[in-house]
Amino acid sequence: MRAMVFRGAGRPLELELRALPRPGPGELLVRVLACGVCRTDLHIADGDLAPPCGCVVPGHEVVGTVEGLGDGVRGWLVGDRVGIPWLGWACGECDDCRRGRENLCSRAVFTGHGRDGGYASHVVAHADFCVALPHSLDPVDTAPLLCAGLIGWRALQAAGDEARVVGLYGFGASAHLIAQAAKAQGRHVFAFTRPADVARQAFARTLGADWAGGTDTPPPQPLDAAILFAPDGALVPLALSHLRRGGRVVCAGIHMSDIPAFPYALLWGEREVRSVANLTRDDARSFFAFVHEHPLKVHTTPFALERANEALNGLRAGTFEGAAVLVP
């Protein structure tokens, strides 16, 4: 098998030829059809999010075909279409897991971080944490749904059903999907981009955004909620300044630069700042049920597996709309 391997922060991923892995008990061997390139992968490559081991194969937006079953696997057959998300395993025994918050499990293992992910021709995954997918879905278009879509969906739910005017800060892979989901729910969407990024603002409007502008421009009306996809802590007080009383800022990234000090007056009036962390299997079930009823237009830029470093550089520079996807 072929794999693009992370071996240290700031170093390009290295192409490596490996023996085909064998699935252990409860695991699936999956042939990768497509793997999305997520900002979390970029945080790993840049050293913002260190993997627990010295090297790892990144990638956690994986769509593939089951090629092998480990002992004890039930409910899966060779040939099934499968999705592999960020949450690779949770213990099921701790207080958080028992309370339905497996995303907060202190022993959780994450795909492409604590275990090898989908920047490869093949990957092994825990069967219980995989997502069953229909063969009718295009693998390249589906891959970004497994994190950009899922974490965006969790963030949209955290914004609250009562949030009818939602601001999205950073219009990349997640926001371009969640803008459509929010519109399908009857919400108003305001898209915030880097100042003067008129191309991305126009892109947001093509996906239904009611307004799009730079972060240096105030929105046309106060926000009920703001979701921050851009990993810039300075956006937190800025978003707070645009909230109505009782509004909420949701930080959707796994990593963000430090939040600067801001006056208490921005938070007063029962405004809130909260984060979303990882995802649960229930998130996957509810999101894919929603997508079945409300298909999303997924904008992708495909790259061959060996061009993974080029895809990461493009994500860092913001040179493409929507999501980059590796196609082994």
N, C-alpha and C positions, 0 to 999 in steps of 0.2 A: 504494500500500500504506500501511498504518497502522503506526506504531511508537512505543513508549514509550522515550524516549531519556534516558540519563544524561548530564548536562552539568556535574556538579560535586558534590563531597561535601556532604551535608547539604541539597541541593536536591531537591525532588520531581522525579520523572521527568516529561518533557514529551511530550505527544502530538504527533506530527509526521506529515504526509502526504508521502510520497516516491514517486518513480517506481519501478516494479517493477524490481528488480535483474535483471541477466542473469548466468547462471552462466558462470564462466570455465572453462578447461581442467581436467578432472577434478572439476568441481563439479556439484552438484545445486541446482536451484531447488525449494524446498519450500513448499507452502502449509501454514501452521501450523494444526493442529487443537486442540492443547492445549500449554501450557508450564507446568511446575511452577515454583513460587516457592521458591527454595533460600536457606538462610542465607548462602551465598556471595554471592548477589545483594544481600543486606542488608549484608554487609561492603563490597561495592563502593559501595552507596548511601551508607553512613555514613563512607566514607573509610578504612576499615581495609585495604582491598585496592585499590590504585589501578590502574586500567586503563592500559595503555601509551600510549593516545591520550587526547585531551581529552574525547571523548564516545564512547559506545558504547550499543548496544541490549543490555540484559542478557538473561539467560535461557539455560539450558543443559540443561533437561529437556524437550526438544522432541519432540513426536509430530506427524507431518504426512504429507502426500501429495506425491509427486514430481510436479512440474508442468513441469520442464524439465531437459535434460541438456546439460552442457558438452561440448566436444570431448574425445574420448578416454575417455569414461566407459564402463565395461563392467560388466555384471552388474546394471544397474538399468534399469527401464522407467518411462515416465510412468504414473502411477496407483499405483505401489508405495507401500505404507505404510512409513514410515521413522522411526527415532529418531535424534536428534542429541544426543550427550552432551557433557560438559565438555571432554574432549580433542578439540580441533578439528583438530589436525595435529601431527605429529612428523616429524623429519627422516629417520629411518630409517638414518642414516649414523654417528652418534656412538657412542661406546663404550656408553652406556646403552641406546640403541636396539638395537644389535647383541646386547646381552646380554639382550634381552627386557624391558628396563625403560624402555619408551618414555614412561611416566609421569614419568620423571625427565629427559627430554630437555631440554637447556638452551635449545634453540630452539623448544620446543613453543609452540603457539598455542592458546588456550583460548576456547571458545565463550562469547559474552556477556561477554568480558573483553578479549581481543586481537582479536576479530572479532565482528561483530554477531550477536546471538543471537535467541532466540525470543519476546521480548516484542513481537511484531509479527504482522502477518497473513501475511508471507512472510519467508523467510530463505534464504541461500545457504550451503551447507556442502560440505566436501571429501567426495566420495563414499566414499573409502576409509576414512573414520573415522565413517561412519554405520552404524547398526544396522538390519538388515532385521527388520521386525515383521509378524506376521500381521494381516490385517484383522479377525480375530475379537476382538482385544483392544480394550477400550474405551480411547479416547485419553486421557480424563481420568484414569482409574485407572492407565494405563501411564506417564504423564509422570513421576511421582515416582520410578519405578523407575530412571530414567536418571541420577540422581545420588544421591538419598537412598538408593535401593536399592543402586546400584553401589558407592558409597564405603562404605556399611555392610557390604556383602558383602566388600569388600577388607579392611576392619577385622576382620571376623569370621574371615577366613582368617588374618590376621596374629595373631589371638589364639591360633591353633594348634589342631589337631585334638584335642590332649590336654586342652584346657580344657573340662571338663565342667560347671563352675559359672561362669557369665559374668554380670558386673554391667554394666548399661547405665546410664550417667549422662547424664541429659537425655533425656526421653521425647518426642521430637518426630517429625518425618517419617522420619528414618533409623531410629531405635530402634523405632518401631512396626512397621516392616517386618522388621528384623533380629531382633527378639524372636521373630517367627513362624518365620523361617528357622532360628534356633538351636533352637527347640523341635522343628522337623521333623527336625533332626539328632540329636535325643535329648539335648540339653543342658538343664541347669537355668538359668533366667533370673531374675535379680534386677534390678528396675527402680528406679532412684533418680531422684527428682524434686526440685523445690524443696521445702523444708520446708513442711508443712501443705497441699500441693497434693493434697488427697485425691481430687479429681475425676480428675486425670491418673493417680494411682495406681490408681484403680478402672478406668480405661481400660486401663492396662497389664495388669491381671489379666484383663480380658475377652479379651485377645490371647494369653493363655497364660502370663504371668509367674507364676512360682512364689511370688514375694514382691515387694511393692512398698512403698516407704517414702521418706521424705525423706532428703536427703543428711546430715542431722543425726542419723540413726538407723543404728546398725551393722547389717549384714546378719545373718541367722540362722546363717550359717556362713562360713568364709573363702572368698574367691573364687580360682578358678584364673586368671581373667583379668578385666580391667575395660576396657570400651570407653567412651571419653569423647567424647560428641557435643556436650555443652554446652561453649561456648568459654571456660571459666573455668579459668585456670591453677591456682587454689587447689584444684581437685578432684584434681590429680595426687598431692600428698602424702596427701590424704584417701583416695584409692583405693589407694595403696600400703599404707596402714595396714590395709586390709581384705584384702590378698592373703596367700595362703599362700606359703611359701618356694617359689622357682622360678616364681612367678606373673609375669604380664605386664600392664602398663598400656599400652593402645593409644590414642593421641590421634588422633581421626578428622577433626578440623576443619582447614580450610586456614588458619584464623587462631584464635589463642587469646591471652587476656591472659597477662601474665608469670607464670611459675611461681615461687612464693615459695620462699625457702630452707627446707630441711627437713633433719632429722638423717640422717646416713648409715645409721643403724640401720634406717630404713624401706626402704632399698634393699638392704641386706645380705641374705644368704641367697639370692643369685642371682635376685633380683627384677629385672625389666627395665622400662624406659620406652622406648617407640618411637612413631614417628608413621607414618601412611600419607599418601601424597602423590598426589593426582590419581587416575588409573585407566588401565587399558590396555584394548585391544580384546579381549584374552583374558578379562579380568574380565567384559566384557559377554557374551561367548559362554558362559562357565561359569554366570553368574548367570541369564541367560534360559533356559538349559537346566534349571537347578534350578527356576526358577519354573514352567516347563512341567510338571514333575513334582510340584511342591508349590505350587499357586496360593496367593497371598497376599491377605489382605483389606486393600485399600488404602482408607484413610479420607481423603476429600478435601473441600475447601470450594472450589467454583468461583467465580471472579470474571470479569467481563467485562474485556477487555484494558484499557479506559480506567480501570479501578479498580485498576490495578497498585499505585499508591501506598497504597491502602487495604489491599491484601493484604500489602504489606511492613510496614505499621504493625501489622497484626494479628500477623504473625510476630514482630516485635520485642516485642510485648506478651504473646505466648503465648496469644492469645484463642481459638485453634481447635485441635482435635485432628487429628493426622495432618498432611496437607500442603495448602497452598493451590495452586490451579491456575488459570492464566489461560486463558480460552477465547475466542479472537478471533472 
